[in-house]
Amino acid sequence: MRPPKETRPLLIGIMLAACLLAAVIMAISFGSSDLPAADVYGILKDKLFHNGTGIAAGTWTRPQFQIVWNIRLPRVLFGLVCGGGLSLCGAVMQSLVMNPIADPYILGISSGASAGAAWALLMPLPFFAGQYQVTVTAMIGALIASALVYFMAKAGGGGQVRPVTLLLSGTAVNAVMSAITSLLIYLAKSPESIAAVYNWQMGSIAAAQWTTLPLPLFCVALGFLIFGLSGRKLNMMMLGDEDALSMGLHVRRFRLIMFSTCSLVVASLVSVTGIIGFVGLIVPHIVRILAGTSNNKAVIPLSALLGGIFLVCADAAARGLFGRAEMPLGIITAFVGAPFFLYLMARKRDGGSSG
Amino acid sequence: MNVEFKDIYVTLGYQEILHGISLTGRPGQMTGIVGANGCGKSTLIKSLFGIVPVKKGSILLDGTECRTMTKKELSAAVGYVSQEVPCIFDFSVREIVEMGLYARRHGRKDGKKLVQQAIEKLKIGHLSERSILTLSGGERKLAFLARTIAQGVDTIILDEPTNHLDIRHQLDIMNFLKKSGKTVIAVLHDLSLAAHYCDTIYLMRSGACLAHGTPEDTFTRHNIKTAFDVSGAASRNSEGVVEFKLNLD
């Protein structure tokens, strides 16, 4: 028997939380040198609760500890933050523009970040070098692009931001930013840096370390808080501006807050990871199907959970499936995402509920 | 609540849609807005919620200019049932009705009670857990009307509430509104329904008011000819009921 409708999201939440723990342990034990899950659990427990006395006792070696605590754990945590953040923003965007195929990148964030990253990779500025510069320029590019999309939509809609004008200006800005990236690649002389841009665009969380974690973690936590408290308002937005307005929602102000938060969250992620597609698109849909409702009070927290699980597993697959060579994460998520997307369209044609 | 539109001008793009139109709705009365397609009926009622910007004129709710009210204050006073709500995502009827509580102060328990009362008032208890996507147009309309009841307003404004509905649902909605005791302002296309149910009718033509008053006074042969280019009129029959008759030729 199916559980009653109100308690169903809660049950799914508890199940997903359990899956999340399992996925974290599994993903840490998985990789170029496999570690038994029991050891992973032991090392984590030891470090967290006994301040790492296990090495001295000889239960495991220092390299094992290094792999678990300093290499794989930050990466897995970053995967959680990244998958959760992208899925959150996907759910919010779909509600705001009332379009089931919207994703976190419709605000031009991905292409803006690409252009910024390409700039740093192809013609690096002299002052602060390396990975850090790529992150900063990607973030600036993402924020510029999303601001551009918003204000173009506003100008195009005669002072009002409508879902359709927003999608259109997003497409336009995406095209311009892609053109900038292409131009930079065209002008670049060294094949190595061109390869670096391509690699960046395919998306990966390999750059994750303890030091790259705090900013994205802060932004995603902030987003989770703001979106989590806006469930009812997001529901109202799903019925259109007119209805939301007549129910007393300050539509313009609310939309601006949601967009700014989304672009901050996604920019903080994309600037570190590159473009990881399809997560933000499909996870909210899976959640709506599982929970049997589009109610954002349930969809928002569940999307964060499932998105985290999905990305951690996809990253484990990217690291482990093809021997020692690591696959870009964007390829894995797209391979899983595209068939699912087709399935969604088929469901829509049958008069299903999520299209 | 007394609703007064005073000399409203609305411009969209470079086109002036409304040229100084006035309208009054009174408590316990049903006011109909009637006119040919594109004459500005929907624009007029949308101007109250700020969905379309008013260029000149004022809209008063019991004497208070509605543009000085916050969105929440306004929505606590006036409810709106739009012509067509895009139902893209999956919500149950109960979830839709619950959204009406947004502007209302209430405890957790009271909220549930208010929603249940609204659902029962419109006799849609059997639909309450159904997804809005699986409902017919008429059932959806009832759900959205229930939402305005949960909103706790004493004025309801509706844009073509009987559109696409079968005759049973049309009468259900009109009877409900008539008996609600609220200030009701509705854009209507069916002249027979308008003549039968409305206390006052505003007949519009290209952004202005052609005539207003009781159905009998408004739906004269001359006015109907001017507004719609068809032949017909309202009259009181032998039982004293106002009826609209269309002459088909």
Chai-1 contact restraints between the chains, C-beta under 6 A:
chainA,res_idxA,chainB,res_idxB,connection_type,confidence,min_distance_angstrom,max_distance_angstrom,comment,restraint_id
A,M98,B,I88,contact,1.0,0.0,6.0,A-B,restraint_1
A,M236,B,M99,contact,1.0,0.0,6.0,A-B,restraint_2
A,M238,B,F89,contact,1.0,0.0,6.0,A-B,restraint_3
A,L239,B,V85,contact,1.0,0.0,6.0,A-B,restraint_4
A,G240,B,P86,contact,1.0,0.0,6.0,A-B,restraint_5
A,E242,B,I51,contact,1.0,0.0,6.0,A-B,restraint_6
A,E242,B,S82,contact,1.0,0.0,6.0,A-B,restraint_7
A,D243,B,S82,contact,1.0,0.0,6.0,A-B,restraint_8
A,D243,B,V85,contact,1.0,0.0,6.0,A-B,restraint_9
A,L245,B,F49,contact,1.0,0.0,6.0,A-B,restraint_10
A,S246,B,F49,contact,1.0,0.0,6.0,A-B,restraint_11
A,S246,B,Y80,contact,1.0,0.0,6.0,A-B,restraint_12
A,M247,B,S75,contact,1.0,0.0,6.0,A-B,restraint_13
A,M247,B,M99,contact,1.0,0.0,6.0,A-B,restraint_14
A,M247,B,Y102,contact,1.0,0.0,6.0,A-B,restraint_15
A,G248,B,K71,contact,1.0,0.0,6.0,A-B,restraint_16
A,G248,B,K72,contact,1.0,0.0,6.0,A-B,restraint_17
A,G248,B,S75,contact,1.0,0.0,6.0,A-B,restraint_18
A,G248,B,Y102,contact,1.0,0.0,6.0,A-B,restraint_19
A,G248,B,A103,contact,1.0,0.0,6.0,A-B,restraint_20
A,H250,B,K71,contact,1.0,0.0,6.0,A-B,restraint_21
A,T293,B,D90,contact,1.0,0.0,6.0,A-B,restraint_22
A,S294,B,F89,contact,1.0,0.0,6.0,A-B,restraint_23
A,S294,B,D90,contact,1.0,0.0,6.0,A-B,restraint_24
A,S294,B,F91,contact,1.0,0.0,6.0,A-B,restraint_25
A,N295,B,E95,contact,1.0,0.0,6.0,A-B,restraint_26
A,S353,B,D90,contact,1.0,0.0,6.0,A-B,restraint_27
A,S353,B,L133,contact,1.0,0.0,6.0,A-B,restraint_28
